[in-house]
Amino acid sequence: MAMDVALAEQIRGLIDVDQRLVDRKLFYDEDIYQLEMEQIFARCWNFVAHESQIPNPGDFFQTVIGEDRVLVVRDNEMGFQVLVNSCRHRGNAVCRADEGHATSFMCTYHGWTYDLKGALVGVPGFKEVYHEELDRENWGLIKAAKVESYRGFVFATFDPETPSLSEYLGDTGRMCIDVAMDQGDMTLIGGVVKYTINCNWKFPTDNAWDQYHGPTTHAAPRIVDAYRNAPRDATGQIDRKRQFDNAIRYKSGVTIMGAYGHGLTCSYTASRITGMEEGPDNSDENSRIADRIAPGTRNIFPNFFLIGTQLELRVPKGPTKTEIWIWSFVDKNASAEEYEKVRIRQIHGFGPAGFHEMEDGENWDQSTIGCKGVISSRYPLHYAMGRNHDEIIEDELSPPRVENFINEHMQFWHYRAWTEMMAAQNWAELRANHSKPVGVI
């Protein structure tokens, strides 16, 4: 679907900036979905791998950008290559493995072979049947236009006009990663949990900053955790005062918004609120926000989610289907017991066997269904919690922020960025006209 002025206006009309309403078409319409593949995934910076997954020359990891399968490869010079996993001859995959080590990639259809930088280096019958007339230099694998890394996180874009990764992330996007990596000498735990939910990819992303749903959606695990993890006194009885002190830390936090739709919502750590002895001393109101918050929920536009020591990709598989990919981080110096705690927390928290995303996934599934009806689709969704009640704070302590984290500012900010990305003709227009978080929101 080609972008033109009329279509751009239609896209902008899908959200009401003043009333903070979102048209339900965003979550089921096939034409909108196909435009997202072109306007968002084909030109944004997309997270593709962590450096620890591919430490040596020839190591590779297969991932997805939009609906394109790509190989993230360490070449022989230790650089990063991001190659579309599709032979230039008939489109077949040149690699079937999810990850591993290789010296080259060969298509199993006709044997065309590519090196670690994607160059076409082997063609069966090059002399006999191609008569040496195939210009192999121009028939290598499709490559990302740019590949860059920040603190071990490798990103790629297929649009040569995309600004640098540093500009794209900005202070807010970098903070999303810094909060994760500042927890220690962090490395990725091997293996990826993958499962599918029948929902539009934007509902999981929307949920990244939703601090409102927990008491309702996650009532059961909260009851279990409240008892299992409750602080206890010397006799083994639940220490009710400490339990209360631990709970109220969730009453205060920040929402931090950045250009191009990046953002995070985090609570202040317990000692910041209660003066408890546990944790760092966060009572200094003039210290950096990053030093005073728990590693809460963060999302780098479009679909890279981080929470605590866990990260996820919300991979689109059509307008009403999303594949969730989950990894966990651990400090390289962690003991075997601490490593096991991280693993168990992932299993029982997020993932197909976990409390949280099992419950979240059912909501996203039902929300997607609820957007498609003839009648229901006529009525927009409401994202106006906190509208006109909070002011963006701009100072040296953090990127632009709001001093609370139970609101819908960041969710709507995401859709505002989505609209601008979808409607922009190119990066020049987007860089010149994208919204910035300022004033009363």
C-alpha positions in Angstrom: 0.0 0.0 0.0 1.8 3.1 -1.2 1.9 6.2 1.0 0.3 9.4 -0.3 -1.1 12.6 1.2 -4.7 11.3 1.4 -3.6 8.0 3.1 -1.4 9.9 5.5 -4.4 11.9 6.6 -6.5 8.8 7.0 -3.7 7.4 9.3 -3.6 10.5 11.4 -7.4 10.4 11.7 -7.1 7.0 13.5 -6.2 8.7 16.8 -7.8 11.7 18.5 -4.9 13.6 20.1 -7.1 16.0 22.1 -9.4 13.4 23.6 -6.8 10.6 23.6 -8.9 8.1 21.7 -7.7 5.3 19.4 -9.6 3.7 16.5 -10.0 -0.1 16.9 -8.9 -0.6 13.3 -5.3 -0.4 14.5 -5.7 -3.9 16.0 -7.3 -6.0 13.2 -7.2 -4.2 9.8 -5.1 -6.1 7.2 -4.2 -3.0 5.2 -3.0 -1.2 8.3 -0.9 -4.3 9.3 0.8 -4.4 5.8 1.5 -0.7 6.0 3.2 -1.3 9.5 5.5 -3.8 7.9 6.6 -1.1 5.4 6.5 2.1 7.5 7.6 0.8 10.9 9.4 -2.5 10.8 11.3 -1.9 7.5 12.6 1.4 8.6 12.9 1.5 12.4 15.8 0.2 14.4 14.9 -3.3 15.5 16.5 -5.3 18.3 18.0 -8.5 16.7 20.3 -10.1 19.2 22.6 -9.7 22.2 26.3 -9.9 21.6 26.7 -12.7 24.1 24.6 -14.9 21.8 27.1 -14.7 19.0 30.5 -14.3 20.7 32.8 -15.9 18.0 33.3 -15.6 14.2 30.7 -17.7 12.4 28.2 -17.7 15.3 24.7 -16.8 14.2 21.2 -16.3 15.6 18.0 -16.3 13.5 15.4 -13.8 14.4 12.6 -11.8 12.7 12.2 -8.1 11.6 8.5 -7.6 10.8 7.8 -10.8 8.9 11.3 -11.1 7.3 13.5 -13.9 8.8 17.0 -12.6 9.3 20.4 -14.1 10.4 22.5 -12.1 12.8 26.1 -13.2 12.1 29.6 -12.5 13.5 31.8 -12.3 10.5 35.5 -13.2 10.5 36.4 -9.6 11.4 34.1 -9.8 14.5 31.7 -7.4 12.9 27.9 -7.9 12.9 26.0 -8.8 9.7 22.2 -8.9 9.5 21.2 -10.9 6.4 17.7 -11.8 5.2 17.4 -15.5 5.3 16.1 -15.9 1.8 18.1 -17.2 -1.2 18.2 -14.7 -4.1 17.5 -17.5 -6.6 14.1 -18.9 -5.5 13.6 -17.4 -2.0 14.3 -20.5 0.0 15.8 -20.3 3.5 19.6 -20.6 3.4 19.6 -21.6 7.1 17.1 -23.7 8.9 18.7 -23.6 12.4 17.6 -21.1 15.1 21.2 -20.5 16.2 24.6 -22.1 15.8 28.0 -21.8 14.1 28.7 -21.8 10.3 31.4 -21.0 7.8 28.9 -20.3 5.1 25.2 -20.6 4.3 23.9 -22.9 1.5 20.5 -23.0 0.1 19.2 -26.6 0.1 17.2 -26.1 -3.1 19.9 -25.5 -5.8 23.0 -25.1 -3.7 23.7 -21.4 -4.0 26.1 -20.6 -1.2 26.8 -17.4 0.7 29.7 -16.4 3.0 29.4 -14.8 6.5 28.9 -11.3 4.9 26.2 -12.5 2.6 28.3 -12.6 -0.6 27.4 -15.2 -3.2 30.5 -17.4 -3.3 29.2 -20.7 -4.7 26.9 -21.4 -7.7 26.6 -25.0 -8.9 27.1 -25.1 -12.7 28.4 -21.5 -12.9 30.4 -22.4 -16.0 28.3 -25.2 -17.4 24.8 -23.8 -17.3 25.2 -20.1 -16.4 28.1 -19.8 -18.9 29.8 -17.5 -16.3 27.2 -14.8 -17.1 25.7 -14.6 -13.6 26.9 -11.4 -11.9 27.5 -13.0 -8.5 28.5 -9.6 -6.9 25.0 -8.3 -7.3 23.2 -11.5 -6.1 24.3 -11.7 -2.5 21.9 -12.0 0.4 19.9 -8.9 1.2 21.6 -7.0 4.0 20.5 -4.5 6.6 21.3 -1.0 5.7 22.8 -0.3 9.1 23.8 -2.5 12.1 24.8 -0.9 15.4 25.2 -2.1 19.0 24.5 -0.4 22.4 25.8 -2.0 25.6 25.7 -5.4 23.9 22.3 -5.0 22.3 22.5 -5.3 18.5 20.0 -3.4 16.4 19.5 -3.3 12.7 17.5 -1.2 10.2 16.8 -1.7 6.4 16.3 2.0 5.8 19.6 3.8 4.9 18.0 7.1 5.9 17.3 6.0 9.4 19.3 8.2 11.9 22.0 6.7 14.0 21.0 4.2 16.7 22.1 6.8 19.4 19.7 9.4 18.0 16.9 6.9 17.5 17.1 5.6 21.1 17.7 9.0 22.7 18.2 9.4 26.4 15.0 7.4 27.1 15.7 4.4 24.9 19.3 4.2 26.3 17.9 4.4 29.8 15.6 1.5 29.1 18.7 -0.6 28.4 20.9 1.0 31.1 18.4 0.0 33.8 18.8 -3.6 32.8 22.5 -3.6 32.4 23.3 -1.6 35.5 22.1 -4.5 37.6 25.5 -6.2 37.3 27.8 -7.8 34.8 24.8 -9.1 32.9 24.8 -11.8 30.3 22.0 -13.5 28.4 20.9 -17.0 29.6 20.9 -19.4 26.6 17.7 -20.5 25.0 14.5 -18.6 23.9 11.0 -19.3 25.1 8.5 -18.9 22.2 4.8 -19.1 22.1 1.9 -17.6 20.2 -1.1 -15.5 21.3 -4.0 -14.6 19.0 -3.7 -10.9 19.4 -2.4 -7.9 17.6 1.2 -7.1 18.5 0.4 -3.7 19.8 -1.7 -5.0 22.7 1.3 -6.6 24.4 3.3 -3.5 23.7 0.5 -1.3 25.1 0.6 -3.5 28.2 4.3 -2.7 28.7 3.4 0.5 30.6 0.0 -0.5 32.1 0.3 -0.3 35.9 -3.4 -0.2 36.2 -4.3 -3.8 35.3 -2.4 -5.7 38.0 -4.9 -5.8 40.9 -7.6 -7.1 38.6 -5.8 -9.2 36.0 -3.2 -10.6 38.4 -5.2 -11.0 41.6 -4.5 -14.7 41.9 -0.7 -14.6 41.7 -0.7 -11.5 44.0 -2.5 -13.5 46.6 -0.1 -16.4 46.3 3.0 -14.2 46.3 1.7 -12.1 49.2 1.7 -15.2 51.3 4.7 -17.1 49.9 7.0 -14.1 49.8 5.7 -12.3 52.8 8.4 -11.1 55.3 8.4 -13.1 58.5 9.5 -12.5 62.0 11.8 -14.7 64.2 8.8 -17.1 65.0 7.9 -17.6 61.3 4.8 -15.4 61.5 4.1 -12.9 58.7 5.4 -9.5 59.7 2.4 -7.4 58.8 4.2 -4.0 59.1 7.0 -5.0 56.8 4.5 -6.5 54.4 2.6 -3.2 54.2 5.9 -1.2 53.8 6.9 -3.5 50.9 3.5 -3.0 49.3 3.3 0.7 49.4 6.4 1.2 47.3 4.1 0.6 44.3 2.2 3.7 45.1 5.0 6.0 43.8 7.0 6.0 40.6 7.7 7.7 37.3 6.6 7.6 33.7 9.4 8.5 31.3 8.7 9.3 27.7 11.0 9.7 24.7 11.0 10.6 21.1 9.8 7.9 18.6 7.7 6.2 21.2 10.2 4.7 23.7 9.3 4.8 27.4 9.3 3.2 30.8 7.2 3.1 33.9 9.0 2.2 37.1 8.3 2.4 40.8 10.7 4.0 43.3 12.5 1.5 45.4 11.1 0.7 48.9 13.7 2.7 50.8 12.8 5.8 48.7 9.3 5.7 50.1 9.5 4.1 53.5 13.0 4.6 54.7 13.4 0.8 55.0 16.9 -0.6 55.5 16.6 -3.0 52.6 18.1 -1.8 49.3 20.1 1.4 48.5 19.5 4.7 50.1 17.2 6.5 47.7 16.2 9.3 49.9 18.2 12.0 48.0 15.6 13.8 45.9 18.5 15.3 43.9 20.0 12.0 42.8 19.5 10.6 39.3 16.1 8.9 38.8 17.9 5.9 37.4 19.5 5.4 40.8 16.1 5.5 42.6 13.9 3.2 40.6 13.3 -0.5 40.5 14.0 -2.1 37.1 10.3 -1.9 36.0 8.7 -2.1 32.6 10.4 -0.6 29.5 9.7 -0.7 25.8 11.8 0.4 22.9 9.7 1.2 19.8 8.3 -0.8 18.2 8.3 -4.1 20.0 11.3 -4.7 22.3 10.2 -5.1 25.9 12.3 -5.3 29.0 11.2 -6.0 32.6 13.5 -6.7 35.5 16.1 -9.2 34.3 14.0 -10.3 31.3 13.5 -9.2 27.8 10.9 -10.0 25.1 10.2 -9.5 21.5 6.5 -9.2 20.4 6.9 -10.6 16.9 3.9 -9.8 14.5 2.5 -12.8 12.7 -0.5 -11.1 11.1 -2.9 -8.5 12.3 -4.4 -10.8 14.9 -1.5 -13.1 15.9 1.7 -12.4 17.8 4.6 -14.7 18.7 6.3 -13.9 22.1 10.0 -14.5 22.4 11.5 -14.4 26.0 15.1 -14.4 27.3 16.5 -13.8 30.8 19.6 -12.1 32.0 21.8 -13.0 34.9 24.9 -11.5 36.5 28.0 -13.4 35.2 29.1 -13.6 38.9 25.8 -15.1 40.1 26.0 -18.3 42.1 24.3 -21.5 40.9 21.5 -20.8 43.4 21.0 -17.3 42.1 21.0 -18.5 38.5 18.3 -21.0 39.3 16.2 -18.4 41.0 16.3 -16.3 37.8 15.3 -19.4 35.7 12.4 -20.3 38.0 11.2 -16.7 38.2 11.0 -16.7 34.4 9.1 -19.9 34.3 6.5 -18.9 36.9 6.3 -15.2 36.0 6.2 -14.7 32.2 5.9 -17.3 29.5 3.3 -19.9 28.6 3.5 -21.6 32.0 3.7 -18.4 34.0 1.1 -16.6 36.0 1.4 -13.2 34.4 1.5 -13.5 30.7 -0.9 -16.4 30.7 -3.4 -13.9 32.2 -2.2 -11.0 30.1 -2.4 -13.1 27.0 -6.1 -13.9 27.5 -6.8 -10.2 27.9 -4.9 -9.4 24.6 -6.7 -12.2 22.8 -10.1 -11.0 24.0 -9.3 -7.4 23.3 -8.3 -8.2 19.7 -11.6 -10.1 19.2 -13.5 -7.2 20.8 -12.1 -4.8 18.2 -13.3 -6.7 15.1 -17.1 -6.6 15.4 -19.2 -4.6 13.0 -20.7 -2.7 15.9 -17.8 -2.6 18.3 -15.4 -1.4 15.7 -17.4 1.9 15.4 -16.4 3.0 18.9 -12.8 4.1 19.8 -10.8 2.9 22.7 -10.2 5.2 25.7 -6.6 6.2 26.7 -7.3 9.4 28.7 -6.4 8.3 32.2 -4.5 11.3 33.7 -5.1 13.6 30.7 -4.4 17.2 31.6 -3.5 16.3 35.2 0.3 15.8 34.9 3.1 18.0 33.7 6.3 16.8 32.0 9.3 17.5 34.2 12.5 18.4 32.3 15.7 18.5 34.3 19.1 16.9 34.6 17.9 14.0 36.7 16.3 12.0 33.9 14.7 12.3 30.4 11.3 14.0 30.4 9.1 12.4 33.1 5.9 12.5 35.0 6.0 11.9 38.7 3.6 9.0 38.8 3.3 5.7 37.0 -0.4 4.8 37.1 -1.7 6.7 34.1 -2.1 6.1 30.4 0.3 8.8 29.2 2.9 6.3 27.8 0.3 4.1 26.1 -1.1 7.0 24.2 2.4 8.4 23.6 3.2 5.1 21.9 0.1 5.4 19.6 1.0 9.0 18.8 4.5 7.9 17.8 3.0 5.0 15.8 0.7 7.4 13.9 3.6 9.8 13.1 5.8 6.9 11.9 3.0 5.4 9.8 2.1 8.7 8.1 5.6 10.1 7.5 6.8 9.9 3.9 10.4 9.4 5.0 12.8 9.9 7.9 13.5 13.5 6.9 9.9 14.3 7.5 9.7 12.3 10.7 12.8 13.8 12.2 11.5 17.3 11.5 8.0 16.8 12.8 7.8 14.1 15.4 6.3 15.0 18.8 8.4 15.6 21.9 7.1 15.2 25.5 6.6 18.8 26.8 4.2 20.7 29.0 1.0 19.5 30.6 0.1 16.1 29.2 
